Amino acid sequence: MKFNDLLKITKNEPVFSSALLYAGLQSPDALRVQISRWVNDKKLLQLRRGLYAVSPDYSGQTPDLFIAANTIKTASYVSCQTALAWHGVIPDISNAVTSVTSGRSCTVSNALGTFIYRHVKPELLWGYESAKTPSTDVARIAVPEKALLDLVYLEPGGDSLPYLKQLRLSEDGLSLNILNNLAARWGRKKIIRAAENITTLLGAL
């Protein structure tokens, strides 16, 4: 396969699996070697084993980090500080992209950046939407209220007023009604207490 052929196959796939290229091939060994060469030549970015993106020098655009995060671990969505900053609820923006997943917690570092995955039980994989990213692709991103509750749930002492104060929360883009409804759905004392503290904290602003 020539690199121009790969560009045609992947033009609508900002992040793609090598299986897409192997489709229909009886023996993919030669293509595996070619893919390794393209990675070494920096024509392709390897995001994890078997998952790639075309280098911006050849595609003309940088792969969307949220799409990459969704694809590296499919049972995941962008949440916690990353989603809160994206929604404008907190001012701090981390260089890493944080997601929650029903899989194992892990950190993946590649040519695009750092991707942090934090484990939650499968029954907690809700409260996200398919949202358009700056690249106009669609990614799974937590609604702001669920992103905040995910963070509270995962952080020791995340329900305390001192922890919540240091987040510097903004009520813009955050619905206290939705927050309390999601906390009630969650049903854990820590989450309900956090929602009460957030309501008190934002009410005092």
N, C-alpha and C positions, 0 to 999 in steps of 0.2 A: 504494500500500500504506500502511495506517495502522500506527503504531508498535505498537499492541496486537497487530496481526496478526504483526508481526515477532517480538514476544515469544513468541507461541504457537509459531511455526515453530522458534525457536531455544532453547526452554526446556530441551532436553536437550543443547544444544551450547554449552558454556562459551566456546569459541572457534569461530568459523564463517567460512567463505568466502562472499564475495558471490555466488558461483555458486549457493549454496544458495537464495538469494532470487530469483535470475534464472530458476530452473528453471520451464519452461513459459511464460515470457514471450516474446512475439514481438519486442517492442521494449523493451529494458531501460533505454533512455536516461533516461526519467522517474524510474525507481527510482535510477539512479546519482546524479541530482541530489538526490533525497530523502535518500539515504545521506549525501551530503556535508553536507546540512543537519543531520542527526542527529549527525554528528561535530562540527560547529560548535556545536551546542546541548549537546554533552557527554552526549548520550544513548547514543552509541556511542563506543567506544575503537578507534582504528585502530592495529593492531599492526604491520602492513606493508601494502603495496598489496594490496587485495583480501581482507584478513584482519581480522576485527573481533571485539570482545567487547562485550556490553551493559554499560553503566556500572553499577557497584554500586548507585547511587542508584535504578536502575530494575529491576535483577535481584535485589537483596537480598543479593548475595554477590560478593566479589572473585574474579575469574577466577584459577584456579590457575596459578602461575608455571611449574610444570613442564609442565603441559599446553600452556601458551602456547609454551614453549621447544620442545617436540616438534613443534608445529604450524607455527611460523614456518619451521623447516627440518625437513622430514619425514624425511630421511635423517640422523637424529641421535638421540642419547640424552644425558640429563643425566649428567655425569661430573666428574672432577677434584675441585677443592676443594668444589664444591657438593654432589656426591654423598657425599664423605667426611664433610662436616659433617652431612648428613642421616642418615647411618648412625651418627654419633657417634664416628667414628674420629679426627677432629681437632676442636679446640675452636673454631677461628675460623670465623665465618660471614660470607661476603661478601654485600653487597647485590646483586651481579650474579649471574646464573644462568649457569654455564659448562656447555657441552655439547661433545661431539666430533661431527664430521660428516665425511662423505665429500665434501661440497661445499667451497666456498672458505671460508677463515677470514674472519670478519667480526664486527662488533659491531653489534647492533640496539638502538636506544634508542627507547622509546615510552612511552605513558602508564602502563604497568604497571611499567616499570623498564628495566634493562640486561641484554641477553642476549648472551653471548660464545660464539662458535662457533670451535672450533679443529680444523683439518683433520687427518685421518688417512686412510690408504689404505683403500679399500672393504673390503679383506680383514681389516681390524682392527675392523670394526663388529660386535663380538660381546662377550659378557660383560655383558650387561644383562638386566634382567627387567622385566616389567610389574608395577608395584607401586602400591598404593593410596596416594594422597597425603592430606594432612589434609582436603582437600575431598571425599574418598572417590572422586574420579576416578582413573583408571588411567593412569600415565605410564611411559615408558621411562626407567629409571634404572640406571646401572651398579651391579653388585654391588660391595661395598667394595674387594675385591682388584683388580678390573679398573679401578676409578676411580683407585686408587693407582698402578697401572702405567701408565695413560694419562697421569697427571700426570708421572710419572718420564720417560716417553718424550718428552713435549712440552717439558719444561724442560731447558735446557742444564745439565749437571752434576746432573741430578735423581737420579742413582744414587749420589751421594756421601753419605758419612755426615754431613757438616755440613748439607747441604740436608735430608736426612731427619730429622735431629735437630730442626731448627727447625720442622718440621711439628707436633711434639708429638703423635706418634701414640699412640693407645690400642689395646691389644690387644683390648679389648672390641668385639665385632662383627667382628673381623678374624681369618680363619683362615689361619695360616701354611702349612698343607698346601695349601689352595686357591690361595694366592698363588704358591707355588712351582710348582704344576701349571700355572697360567696363564702363568707366566714361561717354563716349558719349552715350552708350546704356542707362545708368541710366538717363542722361538728366538733372539732377538738378545742379544749379549753384554751390552749395557748393561742390559737388562731382567733377565737372569739375575743379574748382579752386584748390581743393586738389590734383588732378592728376597733374596739372601744377606745383604746389609747390613741389610735390614729385620729379617730373622730374628735376626741378631746383636744389633741394637739393642733389639728388644723382649724378647729373651732376657735382656738385662742389666737390665731394669726390675724 
